[in-house]
Amino acid sequence: MTSPYSFHVCQVIVGMKGKGVLRLHGEKEFVLKPGQAVILKPGITHEFEQQDIGWETAAVRFDCNPFVLSQFRLRAHKPLDLHSSNRVMELIERLQRQTRSEEGTALKLSEMVYSLLLEIKLQSESLQQKASYPVLTTQRVMDYIHKNYARKLNLDEFSRVFGYTPQHLNRIFKKESGYSIYQYILKVQLEQAADMLGNEELTVEQVADEVGMEWRSFYRLFQRKYEASPGEFRKLMKQKTPS
């Protein structure tokens, strides 16, 4: 099966189950296995050749320019090993939903693309023997935040868990991710809240509590990020849901 795509669109393909051959036009073919991702530059078409009956992949497409991948120093057209494909899949699913959404803004999409590429970069580099401790530490901090974002986290706790002074750990994290630790915690909390607002059984106040935020701060910060109050955001989501 051949897949043609626009010369302005990049792709990320992740192996989920089984294995198969991914053959790129003008490039060498390779086997894509579970827990591996491949990034395709704009204008590259490809063919799948299934090797296992249960071979499954997931893919997402997004607009990009030649500077996007170079910014992350990610290899294109070669398998990249991941140590947590579930986290990558979570980001792909969010990006897919946002791409389909009529309310998706260019800024929001670019933020999600940034998060996806950053996650792939950190995971793939952490599995290489040459990976430096800042990359490994940043990935561990991110994983810790995703597991504990609903609690009131502070830098002293991170210092105890990871064995660095708060200032040094925050400096490492910001250099590798582009966010301070507090900024990343807030990012995760608000993204989780946006997903939870699709559940009408929860009040907006309960959503705020579920992600570990005080109501007043949650309302203000959510509106700043999504340019809509939590209630307005929920109505927009409901309008977009097929009846």
N, CA, C and O of each residue as an XYZ file, in Angstrom:
972
protein
N       0.841     -1.184      0.000
C       0.000      0.000      0.000
C       0.878      1.235      0.000
O       1.745      1.370      0.863
N       0.676      2.135     -0.941
C       1.476      3.357     -1.038
C       0.713      4.517     -0.437
O      -0.499      4.629     -0.621
N       1.423      5.392      0.290
C       0.779      6.531      0.931
C       1.408      7.827      0.454
O       2.513      8.157      0.886
N       0.742      8.580     -0.428
C       1.266      9.867     -0.868
C       0.863     10.971      0.098
O      -0.240     10.946      0.644
N       1.749     11.939      0.313
C       1.420     13.025      1.224
C       1.954     14.346      0.691
O       2.802     14.381     -0.201
N       1.442     15.423      1.256
C       1.812     16.773      0.849
C       3.286     17.036      1.114
O       3.901     16.431      1.993
N       3.836     17.960      0.325
C       5.233     18.343      0.513
C       5.408     19.281      1.706
O       6.518     19.744      1.970
N       4.322     19.567      2.429
C       4.415     20.430      3.601
C       4.036     19.689      4.872
O       3.852     20.307      5.920
N       3.918     18.368      4.788
C       3.424     17.585      5.917
C       4.448     16.562      6.365
O       4.967     15.795      5.554
N       4.739     16.552      7.669
C       5.583     15.513      8.270
C       4.676     14.428      8.848
O       3.483     14.648      9.055
N       5.251     13.263      9.103
C       4.496     12.173      9.704
C       5.308     11.525     10.810
O       6.538     11.485     10.759
N       4.600     11.018     11.812
C       5.191     10.157     12.832
C       4.406      8.855     12.807
O       3.183      8.857     12.947
N       5.112      7.746     12.631
C       4.499      6.417     12.614
C       5.096      5.616     13.757
O       6.316      5.579     13.920
N       4.249      4.974     14.549
C       4.708      4.200     15.710
C       4.268      2.752     15.557
O       3.108      2.480     15.250
N       5.194      1.827     15.770
C       4.861      0.405     15.772
C       4.154      0.037     17.059
O       4.650      0.335     18.145
N       2.985     -0.618     16.951
C       2.202     -0.975     18.133
C       2.268     -2.476     18.440
O       2.570     -2.874     19.565
N       1.981     -3.302     17.429
C       2.005     -4.758     17.610
C       2.633     -5.410     16.383
O       2.546     -4.889     15.271
N       3.268     -6.561     16.606
C       3.860     -7.293     15.488
C       4.959     -6.488     14.808
O       5.503     -5.546     15.384
N       5.276     -6.873     13.576
C       6.297     -6.147     12.833
C       5.997     -6.197     11.346
O       5.279     -7.078     10.873
N       6.544     -5.257     10.627
C       6.352     -5.185      9.190
C       7.414     -4.304      8.573
O       8.144     -3.602      9.272
N       7.493     -4.348      7.249
C       8.484     -3.564      6.527
C       7.872     -2.226      6.137
O       6.751     -2.162      5.632
N       8.616     -1.174      6.375
C       8.236      0.161      5.920
C       9.225      0.532      4.814
O      10.422      0.675      5.059
N       8.712      0.682      3.616
C       9.572      0.953      2.465
C       9.340      2.397      2.017
O       8.238      2.760      1.604
N      10.389      3.212      2.104
C      10.291      4.621      1.734
C      10.782      4.823      0.315
O      11.807      4.264     -0.075
N      10.072      5.601     -0.444
C      10.488      5.866     -1.820
C      11.731      6.753     -1.820
O      11.727      7.856     -1.273
N      12.777      6.254     -2.436
C      14.036      6.986     -2.468
C      14.915      6.727     -1.267
O      16.007      7.287     -1.171
N      14.454      5.868     -0.325
C      15.220      5.546      0.876
C      15.273      4.030      1.034
O      14.560      3.304      0.342
N      16.118      3.556      1.946
C      16.187      2.132      2.230
C      14.949      1.683      2.998
O      14.323      2.478      3.699
N      14.603      0.415      2.864
C      13.500     -0.120      3.645
C      14.021     -0.604      4.998
O      15.216     -0.850      5.157
N      13.123     -0.737      5.962
C      13.509     -1.245      7.271
C      12.293     -1.871      7.931
O      11.157     -1.624      7.526
N      12.542     -2.687      8.958
C      11.477     -3.335      9.717
C      11.090     -2.419     10.873
O      11.950     -1.936     11.610
N       9.788     -2.187     11.023
C       9.270     -1.382     12.141
C       8.663     -2.326     13.170
O       7.754     -3.098     12.864
N       9.177     -2.253     14.392
C       8.761     -3.155     15.467
C       7.993     -2.394     16.540
O       7.993     -1.163     16.540
N       7.332     -3.112     17.461
C       6.650     -2.432     18.576
C       7.635     -1.614     19.399
O       8.768     -2.039     19.626
N       7.205     -0.451     19.840
C       8.077      0.396     20.641
C       9.074      1.186     19.826
O      10.044      1.714     20.369
N       8.844      1.274     18.521
C       9.703      2.088     17.654
C       8.862      3.146     16.945
O       7.689      2.926     16.644
N       9.472      4.282     16.687
C       8.826      5.363     15.948
C       9.709      5.752     14.779
O      10.932      5.634     14.847
N       9.089      6.214     13.713
C       9.842      6.738     12.576
C       9.210      8.065     12.171
O       7.987      8.207     12.154
N      10.050      9.019     11.849
C       9.605     10.342     11.423
C       9.877     10.486      9.933
O      10.994     10.242      9.477
N       8.871     10.879      9.181
C       9.011     11.072      7.742
C       8.947     12.557      7.416
O       8.047     13.266      7.866
N       9.907     13.014      6.634
C       9.929     14.411      6.216
C       8.867     14.664      5.145
O       8.340     13.720      4.557
N       8.555     15.940      4.893
C       7.561     16.257      3.855
C       7.955     15.700      2.494
O       9.129     15.683      2.124
N       6.937     15.244      1.755
C       7.163     14.776      0.396
C       7.580     13.329      0.271
O       7.732     12.832     -0.844
N       7.775     12.625      1.399
C       8.212     11.229      1.355
C       6.989     10.308      1.361
O       6.180     10.353      2.287
N       6.858      9.478      0.333
C       5.802      8.480      0.312
C       6.353      7.148      0.789
O       7.563      6.924      0.772
N       5.454      6.262      1.218
C       5.927      4.995      1.752
C       4.941      3.876      1.453
O       3.788      4.113      1.094
N       5.432      2.642      1.611
C       4.609      1.446      1.448
C       4.788      0.555      2.673
O       5.886      0.442      3.217
N       3.691     -0.076      3.102
C       3.737     -1.052      4.183
C       3.765     -2.460      3.598
O       3.089     -2.743      2.609
N       4.544     -3.333      4.211
C       4.510     -4.760      3.857
C       4.440     -5.543      5.160
O       5.427     -5.642      5.889
N       3.283     -6.091      5.444
C       3.039     -6.784      6.699
C       3.846     -8.067      6.793
O       3.854     -8.874      5.864
N       4.527     -8.254      7.923
C       5.258     -9.500      8.172
C       4.524    -10.383      9.175
O       4.568    -11.609      9.079
N       3.850     -9.757     10.136
C       3.037    -10.481     11.115
C       1.564    -10.166     10.858
O       1.213     -9.047     10.485
N       0.707    -11.170     11.062
C      -0.730    -10.957     10.844
C      -1.255     -9.850     11.752
O      -2.125     -9.076     11.354
N      -0.734     -9.776     12.955
C      -1.239     -8.790     13.917
C      -0.504     -7.464     13.915
O      -0.580     -6.721     14.894
N       0.214     -7.145     12.828
C       0.988     -5.905     12.803
C       0.056     -4.700     12.855
O      -0.875     -4.585     12.058
N       0.318     -3.806     13.802
C      -0.473     -2.590     13.946
C       0.457     -1.393     14.100
O       1.479     -1.468     14.781
N       0.093     -0.307     13.467
C       0.830      0.946     13.615
C      -0.153      2.067     13.906
O      -1.351      1.941     13.652
N       0.362      3.153     14.435
C      -0.418      4.377     14.623
C       0.358      5.509     13.967
O       1.589      5.513     13.978
N      -0.358      6.461     13.400
C       0.323      7.539     12.682
C      -0.405      8.861     12.876
O      -1.612      8.898     13.114
N       0.347      9.930     12.769
C      -0.236     11.269     12.808
C       0.529     12.144     11.825
O       1.740     11.994     11.661
N      -0.179     13.051     11.175
C       0.429     13.970     10.220
C       0.270     15.390     10.735
O      -0.707     15.701     11.417
N       1.227     16.254     10.412
C       1.142     17.642     10.853
C       1.986     18.512      9.932
O       2.993     18.067      9.383
N       1.559     19.751      9.776
C       2.323     20.695      8.969
C       3.653     20.997      9.649
O       3.708     21.154     10.869
N       4.712     21.077      8.870
C       6.005     21.411      9.445
C       6.869     22.063      8.369
O       6.536     22.044      7.184
N       7.959     22.625      8.799
C       8.917     23.209      7.866
C      10.278     22.563      8.118
O      10.442     21.857      9.113
N      11.253     22.785      7.246
C      12.546     22.092      7.377
C      13.272     22.351      8.690
O      14.169     21.592      9.057
N      12.892     23.425      9.415
C      13.609     23.758     10.637
C      13.079     23.007     11.857
O      13.741     22.956     12.893
N      11.862     22.414     11.732
C      11.248     21.772     12.890
C      12.078     20.590     13.373
O      12.441     20.520     14.547
N      12.379     19.657     12.465
C      13.115     18.464     12.871
C      14.551     18.781     13.246
O      15.106     18.171     14.159
N      15.164     19.742     12.539
C      16.539     20.104     12.859
C      16.630     20.715     14.255
O      17.650     20.579     14.930
N      15.558     21.391     14.689
C      15.532     21.980     16.029
C      15.681     20.898     17.098
O      16.318     21.125     18.126
N      15.095     19.722     16.858
C      15.133     18.647     17.841
C      16.276     17.662     17.581
O      16.496     16.746     18.374
N      17.006     17.846     16.473
C      18.104     16.960     16.115
C      17.644     15.498     16.099
O      18.319     14.610     16.620
N      16.481     15.277     15.487
C      15.924     13.937     15.375
C      16.251     13.332     14.017
O      16.145     14.008     12.994
N      16.642     12.078     14.003
C      16.900     11.388     12.742
C      15.572     11.074     12.063
O      14.655     10.546     12.692
N      15.476     11.397     10.799
C      14.285     11.038     10.026
C      14.570      9.789      9.222
O      15.719      9.493      8.896
N      13.509      9.057      8.905
C      13.568      7.904      8.001
C      14.341      6.721      8.575
O      14.821      5.871      7.826
N      14.464      6.663      9.903
C      15.102      5.531     10.570
C      14.324      5.229     11.847
O      13.802      6.150     12.476
N      14.234      3.953     12.245
C      13.502      3.627     13.475
C      14.177      4.234     14.702
O      15.399      4.184     14.841
N      13.378      4.800     15.577
C      13.850      5.352     16.843
C      13.237      4.527     17.965
O      12.014      4.418     18.052
N      14.066      3.944     18.826
C      13.562      3.119     19.923
C      12.970      3.997     21.022
O      13.538      5.025     21.388
N      11.814      3.569     21.542
C      11.129      4.271     22.626
C      11.091      3.375     23.854
O      11.041      2.151     23.734
N      11.114      3.984     25.035
C      10.975      3.143     26.223
C       9.580      3.257     26.826
O       9.265      2.546     27.780
N       8.739      4.135     26.289
C       7.369      4.262     26.778
C       6.474      4.690     25.621
O       6.109      5.860     25.508
N       6.123      3.731     24.759
C       5.306      4.079     23.599
C       3.904      4.525     24.009
O       3.233      5.219     23.246
N       3.447      4.132     25.216
C       2.126      4.566     25.677
C       2.047      6.082     25.794
O       1.044      6.693     25.425
N       3.104      6.675     26.305
C       3.124      8.141     26.448
C       3.119      8.802     25.069
O       2.423      9.797     24.862
N       3.876      8.267     24.142
C       3.895      8.805     22.781
C       2.517      8.662     22.140
O       2.054      9.573     21.455
N       1.861      7.520     22.359
C       0.534      7.312     21.796
C      -0.478      8.281     22.382
O      -1.373      8.745     21.676
N      -0.346      8.590     23.659
C      -1.243      9.574     24.285
C      -1.133     10.924     23.582
O      -2.139     11.582     23.320
N       0.094     11.326     23.282
C       0.309     12.609     22.602
C      -0.190     12.563     21.158
O      -0.737     13.547     20.660
N      -0.003     11.425     20.484
C      -0.491     11.279     19.108
C      -2.014     11.374     19.075
O      -2.571     12.046     18.207
N      -2.691     10.710     20.011
C      -4.152     10.747     20.044
C      -4.666     12.160     20.304
O      -5.662     12.575     19.711
N      -4.002     12.895     21.180
C      -4.406     14.283     21.429
C      -4.218     15.146     20.185
O      -5.060     15.981     19.855
N      -3.110     14.929     19.512
C      -2.839     15.709     18.299
C      -3.847     15.360     17.208
O      -4.284     16.238     16.464
N      -4.216     14.092     17.110
C      -5.218     13.681     16.125
C      -6.556     14.343     16.415
O      -7.220     14.829     15.500
N      -6.959     14.365     17.690
C      -8.233     14.997     18.056
C      -8.206     16.478     17.746
O      -9.175     17.026     17.221
N      -7.090     17.130     18.072
C      -6.987     18.558     17.838
C      -6.986     18.872     16.342
O      -7.554     19.878     15.915
N      -6.348     18.012     15.548
C      -6.308     18.215     14.100
C      -7.706     18.120     13.496
O      -8.050     18.866     12.580
N      -8.514     17.183     14.026
C      -9.884     17.021     13.516
C     -10.817     18.118     14.006
O     -11.860     18.371     13.402
N     -10.439     18.769     15.106
C     -11.314     19.768     15.710
C     -11.333     21.055     14.908
O     -10.287     21.562     14.504
N     -12.515     21.574     14.684
C     -12.644     22.848     13.984
C     -12.145     23.996     14.845
O     -11.831     25.073     14.339
N     -12.074     23.756     16.159
C     -11.623     24.802     17.065
C     -10.109     24.799     17.248
O      -9.564     25.656     17.944
N      -9.428     23.835     16.623
C      -7.983     23.742     16.785
C      -7.277     24.962     16.209
O      -7.487     25.311     15.047
N      -6.456     25.602     17.001
C      -5.714     26.778     16.557
C      -4.310     26.370     16.149
O      -3.800     25.334     16.574
N      -3.697     27.194     15.323
C      -2.334     26.906     14.884
C      -1.388     26.862     16.077
O      -0.469     26.043     16.116
N      -1.613     27.749     17.059
C      -0.754     27.784     18.243
C      -0.892     26.501     19.039
O       0.108     25.923     19.464
N      -2.127     26.046     19.248
C      -2.357     24.824     20.010
C      -1.739     23.624     19.305
O      -1.109     22.782     19.944
N      -1.918     23.545     17.994
C      -1.347     22.433     17.242
C       0.171     22.431     17.319
O       0.791     21.378     17.474
N       0.768     23.614     17.211
C       2.229     23.694     17.269
C       2.742     23.275     18.642
O       3.802     22.656     18.740
N       2.002     23.607     19.714
C       2.381     23.181     21.062
C       2.369     21.655     21.171
O       3.263     21.054     21.765
N       1.337     21.044     20.585
C       1.223     19.588     20.659
C       2.309     18.901     19.837
O       2.871     17.893     20.267
N       2.604     19.441     18.661
C       3.684     18.896     17.837
C       5.005     18.995     18.592
O       5.799     18.054     18.593
N       5.238     20.138     19.234
C       6.457     20.343     20.022
C       6.557     19.270     21.114
O       7.613     18.667     21.305
N       5.449     19.040     21.828
C       5.455     18.060     22.914
C       5.736     16.659     22.386
O       6.480     15.899     23.006
N       5.140     16.311     21.238
C       5.339     14.976     20.659
C       6.789     14.768     20.247
O       7.389     13.747     20.582
N       7.355     15.723     19.525
C       8.730     15.578     19.059
C       9.711     15.587     20.228
O      10.704     14.860     20.218
N       9.428     16.409     21.233
C      10.294     16.447     22.414
C      10.266     15.103     23.136
O      11.303     14.607     23.578
N       9.072     14.516     23.255
C       8.945     13.226     23.930
C       9.732     12.145     23.185
O      10.435     11.347     23.805
N       9.613     12.121     21.861
C      10.351     11.136     21.067
C      11.848     11.348     21.213
O      12.606     10.386     21.335
N      12.273     12.591     21.201
C      13.699     12.912     21.351
C      14.231     12.389     22.688
O      15.253     11.703     22.734
N      13.530     12.719     23.769
C      14.006     12.340     25.093
C      14.000     10.825     25.275
O      14.937     10.263     25.841
N      12.948     10.164     24.797
C      12.879      8.716     24.961
C      13.936      7.998     24.128
O      14.600      7.083     24.615
N      14.088      8.409     22.888
C      15.064      7.720     22.027
C      16.484      7.956     22.512
O      17.308      7.042     22.478
N      16.779      9.160     22.960
C      18.136      9.463     23.429
C      18.436      8.759     24.749
O      19.576      8.373     25.008
N      17.408      8.593     25.582
C      17.650      7.956     26.879
C      18.001      6.480     26.737
O      18.565      5.890     27.658
N      17.673      5.870     25.589
C      17.993      4.462     25.366
C      19.317      4.264     24.643
O      19.760      3.133     24.445
N      19.939      5.355     24.254
C      21.249      5.244     23.626
C      22.335      5.265     24.695
O      22.217      5.988     25.684
N      23.371      4.493     24.508
C      24.430      4.441     25.509
C      25.105      5.795     25.690
O      25.644      6.093     26.756
N      25.070      6.601     24.649
C      25.728      7.901     24.730
C      24.850      8.965     25.383
O      25.266     10.116     25.514
N      23.628      8.584     25.797
C      22.724      9.575     26.389
C      23.348     10.175     27.644
O      23.896      9.458     28.482
N      23.261     11.467     27.761
C      23.827     12.151     28.920
C      22.830     12.131     30.068
O      21.635     11.937     29.844
N      23.298     12.326     31.281
C      22.414     12.261     32.431
C      21.337     13.346     32.409
O      20.259     13.108     32.955
N      21.560     14.544     31.803
C      20.445     15.504     31.753
C      19.233     14.977     30.997
O      18.098     15.225     31.406
N      19.452     14.253     29.897
C      18.337     13.702     29.118
C      17.592     12.658     29.937
O      16.363     12.669     29.995
N      18.340     11.754     30.572
C      17.723     10.712     31.383
C      16.962     11.319     32.550
O      15.843     10.902     32.849
N      17.559     12.299     33.208
C      16.928     12.941     34.354
C      15.653     13.653     33.947
O      14.641     13.555     34.640
N      15.687     14.367     32.833
C      14.502     15.087     32.361
C      13.367     14.127     32.074
O      12.223     14.400     32.438
N      13.660     13.004     31.426
C      12.619     12.014     31.135
C      12.037     11.449     32.420
O      10.825     11.255     32.518
N      12.884     11.183     33.403
C      12.402     10.653     34.676
C      11.515     11.664     35.392
O      10.500     11.291     35.981
N      11.886     12.932     35.346
C      11.065     13.976     35.963
C       9.712     14.071     35.261
O       8.678     14.192     35.918
N       9.717     14.016     33.924
C       8.458     14.063     33.172
C       7.552     12.896     33.561
O       6.358     13.084     33.797
N       8.122     11.692     33.626
C       7.328     10.524     34.006
C       6.747     10.697     35.409
O       5.594     10.342     35.656
N       7.540     11.239     36.318
C       7.087     11.448     37.691
C       5.926     12.439     37.720
O       4.960     12.243     38.457
N       6.016     13.500     36.922
C       4.948     14.509     36.868
C       3.664     13.893     36.325
O       2.583     14.146     36.858
N       3.769     13.089     35.273
C       2.565     12.485     34.683
C       1.890     11.508     35.642
O       0.682     11.292     35.549
N       2.645     10.922     36.551
C       2.060      9.999     37.520
C       1.515     10.718     38.752
O       0.657     10.179     39.450
N       2.001     11.923     39.024
C       1.680     12.588     40.295
C       1.142     14.008     40.141
O       1.108     14.759     41.116
N       0.715     14.395     38.918
C       0.318     15.792     38.676
C      -0.855     16.241     39.548
O      -1.014     17.437     39.793
N      -1.684     15.296     40.022
C      -2.866     15.677     40.802
C      -2.514     16.040     42.242
O      -3.350     16.577     42.969
N      -1.279     15.749     42.658
C      -0.837     16.141     44.003
C      -0.180     17.517     43.958
O       0.163     18.012     42.885
N      -0.011     18.115     45.098
C       0.667     19.413     45.167
C       2.181     19.172     45.182
O       2.781     18.995     46.242
N       2.775     19.168     44.011
C       4.204     18.904     43.868
C       4.999     20.174     44.107
O       4.547     21.274     43.790
N       6.187     20.010     44.668
C       7.081     21.166     44.833
C       8.508     20.728     44.550
O       8.805     19.534     44.500
N       9.387     21.702     44.365
C      10.766     21.406     43.975
C      11.525     20.632     45.043
O      12.415     19.847     44.718
N      11.192     20.837     46.301
C      11.869     20.096     47.365
C      11.609     18.597     47.226
O      12.504     17.784     47.456
N      10.383     18.236     46.851
C      10.065     16.819     46.653
C      10.877     16.247     45.495
O      11.417     15.146     45.602
N      10.969     16.987     44.390
C      11.764     16.527     43.256
C      13.230     16.386     43.657
O      13.915     15.465     43.214
N      13.697     17.289     44.483
C      15.089     17.240     44.935
C      15.354     15.966     45.729
O      16.385     15.317     45.555
N      14.405     15.613     46.609
C      14.570     14.393     47.411
C      14.509     13.149     46.526
O      15.281     12.211     46.722
N      13.602     13.134     45.560
C      13.410     11.946     44.723
C      14.585     11.726     43.779
O      15.004     10.590     43.558
N      15.124     12.830     43.214
C      16.124     12.687     42.155
C      17.548     13.017     42.593
O      18.491     12.828     41.824
N      17.713     13.506     43.817
C      19.049     13.664     44.361
C      19.844     14.859     43.864
O      21.074     14.834     43.905
N      19.171     15.908     43.394
C      19.840     17.142     42.976
C      19.243     18.308     43.749
O      18.120     18.217     44.245
N      19.978     19.389     43.853
C      19.396     20.575     44.460
C      18.242     21.065     43.577
O      18.265     20.853     42.364
N      17.234     21.717     44.170
C      16.096     22.195     43.369
C      16.525     23.079     42.202
O      15.995     22.967     41.097
N      17.490     23.958     42.459
C      17.920     24.890     41.415
C      18.605     24.163     40.262
O      18.356     24.464     39.095
N      19.472     23.203     40.595
C      20.202     22.472     39.561
C      19.247     21.605     38.738
O      19.354     21.553     37.513
N      18.325     20.932     39.404
C      17.372     20.069     38.711
C      16.482     20.892     37.782
O      16.221     20.488     36.649
N      16.023     22.030     38.257
C      15.161     22.882     37.437
C      15.926     23.417     36.230
O      15.363     23.554     35.144
N      17.219     23.719     36.426
C      18.053     24.228     35.328
C      18.244     23.137     34.259
O      18.158     23.422     33.064
N      18.503     21.888     34.688
C      18.635     20.766     33.759
C      17.344     20.583     32.965
O      17.356     20.459     31.740
N      16.239     20.570     33.695
C      14.941     20.299     33.080
C      14.587     21.366     32.049
O      14.123     21.046     30.955
N      14.802     22.606     32.391
C      14.437     23.684     31.468
C      15.317     23.683     30.231
O      14.840     23.965     29.132
N      16.595     23.370     30.395
C      17.499     23.342     29.247
C      17.094     22.258     28.252
O      17.170     22.466     27.041
N      16.663     21.098     28.760
C      16.313     19.967     27.885
C      14.898     20.061     27.333
O      14.653     19.645     26.201
N      13.954     20.605     28.116
C      12.543     20.569     27.712
C      12.002     21.915     27.232
O      11.026     21.966     26.485
N      12.643     23.008     27.667
C      12.111     24.323     27.325
C      11.112     24.846     28.349
O      10.632     25.974     28.236
N      10.799     24.023     29.352
C       9.868     24.417     30.413
C      10.589     24.356     31.758
O      11.494     23.545     31.955
N      10.176     25.226     32.680
C      10.566     24.995     34.065
C       9.723     23.832     34.582
O       8.730     23.460     33.957
N      10.114     23.259     35.716
C       9.346     22.135     36.255
C       7.924     22.565     36.571
O       6.984     21.828     36.273
N       7.739     23.744     37.171
C       6.397     24.218     37.485
C       5.585     24.469     36.215
O       4.389     24.179     36.183
N       6.212     24.998     35.181
C       5.505     25.221     33.918
C       5.030     23.904     33.318
O       3.931     23.824     32.770
N       5.859     22.878     33.422
C       5.488     21.582     32.852
C       4.373     20.930     33.664
O       3.472     20.315     33.094
N       4.426     21.060     34.986
C       3.345     20.540     35.820
C       2.024     21.191     35.414
O       1.018     20.505     35.235
N       2.033     22.515     35.269
C       0.824     23.237     34.887
C       0.345     22.805     33.508
O      -0.856     22.642     33.291
N       1.263     22.620     32.588
C       0.914     22.165     31.235
C       0.184     20.833     31.287
O      -0.852     20.668     30.644
N       0.718     19.876     32.052
C       0.102     18.560     32.161
C      -1.262     18.655     32.830
O      -2.217     18.020     32.382
N      -1.363     19.446     33.905
C      -2.634     19.594     34.607
C      -3.726     20.145     33.689
O      -4.846     19.635     33.679
N      -3.403     21.179     32.923
C      -4.404     21.794     32.059
C      -4.780     20.888     30.888
O      -5.943     20.858     30.484
N      -3.822     20.155     30.341
C      -4.131     19.218     29.263
C      -5.029     18.091     29.766
O      -5.961     17.681     29.074
N      -4.747     17.588     30.976
C      -5.594     16.551     31.550
C      -6.990     17.098     31.833
O      -7.988     16.411     31.615
N      -7.057     18.335     32.317
C      -8.358     18.958     32.597
C      -9.177     19.112     31.322
O     -10.385     18.875     31.325
N      -8.521     19.509     30.230
C      -9.226     19.661     28.953
C      -9.843     18.336     28.520
O     -10.956     18.317     27.994
N      -9.134     17.229     28.736
C      -9.685     15.912     28.409
C     -10.858     15.563     29.334
O     -11.874     15.032     28.887
N     -10.704     15.868     30.629
C     -11.741     15.520     31.604
C     -13.031     16.308     31.390
O     -14.108     15.833     31.752
N     -12.939     17.493     30.814
C     -14.144     18.298     30.597
C     -15.095     17.630     29.605
O     -16.267     17.997     29.521
N     -14.594     16.657     28.860
C     -15.474     15.900     27.978
C     -16.393     14.966     28.746
O     -17.360     14.455     28.180
N     -16.115     14.732     30.020
C     -16.947     13.882     30.878
C     -17.954     14.764     31.600
O     -17.603     15.458     32.555
N     -19.196     14.741     31.153
C     -20.205     15.640     31.714
C     -20.663     15.224     33.101
O     -21.407     15.961     33.749
N     -20.230     14.051     33.572
C     -20.581     13.638     34.925
C     -19.790     14.412     35.964
O     -20.170     14.449     37.134
N     -18.694     15.031     35.547
C     -17.877     15.830     36.462
C     -18.223     17.299     36.324
O     -18.336     17.813     35.211
N     -18.393     17.981     37.453
C     -18.553     19.430     37.393
C     -17.197     20.052     37.097
O     -16.163     19.396     37.227
N     -17.204     21.308     36.703
C     -15.939     21.988     36.428
C     -15.099     22.056     37.698
O     -13.878     21.909     37.649
N     -15.756     22.278     38.835
C     -15.030     22.318     40.111
C     -14.387     20.972     40.418
O     -13.272     20.924     40.936
N     -15.078     19.881     40.105
C     -14.520     18.548     40.331
C     -13.330     18.283     39.414
O     -12.360     17.643     39.821
N     -13.401     18.774     38.177
C     -12.276     18.629     37.252
C     -11.050     19.334     37.822
O      -9.947     18.787     37.805
N     -11.247     20.552     38.325
C     -10.137     21.298     38.926
C      -9.521     20.505     40.076
O      -8.300     20.430     40.209
N     -10.377     19.920     40.899
C      -9.896     19.149     42.043
C      -9.156     17.886     41.590
O      -8.148     17.503     42.184
N      -9.663     17.246     40.536
C      -9.053     16.017     40.022
C      -7.630     16.250     39.527
O      -6.791     15.355     39.631
N      -7.346     17.429     38.995
C      -5.995     17.702     38.488
C      -5.139     18.435     39.517
O      -4.016     18.845     39.223
N      -5.683     18.596     40.737
C      -4.884     19.158     41.825
C      -4.746     20.664     41.821
O      -3.739     21.193     42.291
N      -5.758     21.379     41.289
C      -5.682     22.833     41.229
C      -6.823     23.466     42.012
O      -7.922     22.916     42.081
N      -6.555     24.624     42.599
C      -7.609     25.390     43.253
C      -8.505     26.009     42.182
O      -8.033     26.371     41.104
N      -9.790     26.126     42.483
C     -10.768     26.543     41.490
C     -10.424     27.882     40.846
O     -10.433     27.995     39.620
N     -10.122     28.893     41.650
C      -9.884     30.230     41.086
C      -8.666     30.230     40.160
O      -8.708     30.803     39.071
N      -7.590     29.590     40.596
C      -6.389     29.530     39.759
C      -6.663     28.717     38.499
O      -6.214     29.075     37.410
N      -7.397     27.630     38.654
C      -7.717     26.780     37.512
C      -8.496     27.557     36.456
O      -8.159     27.510     35.273
N      -9.530     28.267     36.879
C     -10.371     29.022     35.945
C      -9.536     30.034     35.168
O      -9.646     30.128     33.946
N      -8.700     30.792     35.880
C      -7.903     31.843     35.256
C      -6.856     31.258     34.298
O      -6.706     31.737     33.174
N      -6.140     30.232     34.741
C      -5.070     29.663     33.919
C      -5.616     28.882     32.731
O      -5.026     28.894     31.651
N      -6.746     28.202     32.931
C      -7.354     27.468     31.818
C      -7.806     28.439     30.730
O      -7.587     28.207     29.541
N      -8.439     29.529     31.157
C      -8.916     30.504     30.178
C      -7.752     31.149     29.432
O      -7.868     31.442     28.242
N      -6.646     31.371     30.108
C      -5.472     31.954     29.462
C      -4.897     30.995     28.408
O      -4.499     31.428     27.327
N      -4.856     29.699     28.725
C      -4.253     28.735     27.793
C      -5.161     28.445     26.603
O      -4.698     28.395     25.463
N      -6.458     28.252     26.866
C      -7.367     27.804     25.808
C      -8.261     28.919     25.251
O      -9.081     28.677     24.365
N      -8.100     30.129     25.769
C      -8.881     31.275     25.303
C     -10.379     31.017     25.407
O     -11.159     31.475     24.572
N     -10.763     30.289     26.426
C     -12.173     30.004     26.715
C     -12.249     29.543     28.162
O     -11.330     28.888     28.655
N     -13.334     29.879     28.844
C     -13.514     29.399     30.212
C     -13.737     27.889     30.171
O     -14.074     27.358     29.114
N     -13.558     27.181     31.289
C     -13.813     25.735     31.290
C     -15.233     25.394     30.823
O     -15.432     24.430     30.083
N     -16.213     26.187     31.257
C     -17.592     25.949     30.831
C     -17.773     26.150     29.344
O     -18.436     25.349     28.685
N     -17.191     27.214     28.805
C     -17.281     27.471     27.366
C     -16.573     26.372     26.577
O     -17.053     25.939     25.529
N     -15.427     25.929     27.090
C     -14.667     24.869     26.432
C     -15.491     23.586     26.362
O     -15.503     22.898     25.341
N     -16.184     23.271     27.467
C     -17.030     22.073     27.506
C     -18.156     22.160     26.478
O     -18.465     21.169     25.816
N     -18.771     23.334     26.338
C     -19.855     23.508     25.349
C     -19.332     23.322     23.945
O     -20.005     22.722     23.107
N     -18.126     23.832     23.671
C     -17.533     23.679     22.341
C     -17.263     22.208     22.042
O     -17.490     21.742     20.925
N     -16.777     21.477     23.051
C     -16.522     20.044     22.878
C     -17.817     19.299     22.593
O     -17.846     18.383     21.771
N     -18.882     19.690     23.269
C     -20.170     19.023     23.090
C     -20.711     19.281     21.682
O     -21.293     18.391     21.062
N     -20.517     20.502     21.182
C     -20.985     20.856     19.845
C     -20.261     20.058     18.780
O     -20.839     19.732     17.742
N     -18.998     19.740     19.030
C     -18.190     19.026     18.049
C     -18.408     17.522     18.083
O     -18.031     16.815     17.149
N     -19.032     17.020     19.186
C     -19.251     15.576     19.313
C     -20.425     15.164     18.459
O     -21.512     15.724     18.601
N     -20.233     14.173     17.547
C     -21.345     13.721     16.704
C     -22.494     13.201     17.558
O     -22.277     12.467     18.523
N     -23.705     13.581     17.203
C     -24.877     13.152     17.961
C     -25.319     11.756     17.524
O     -26.294     11.224     18.053
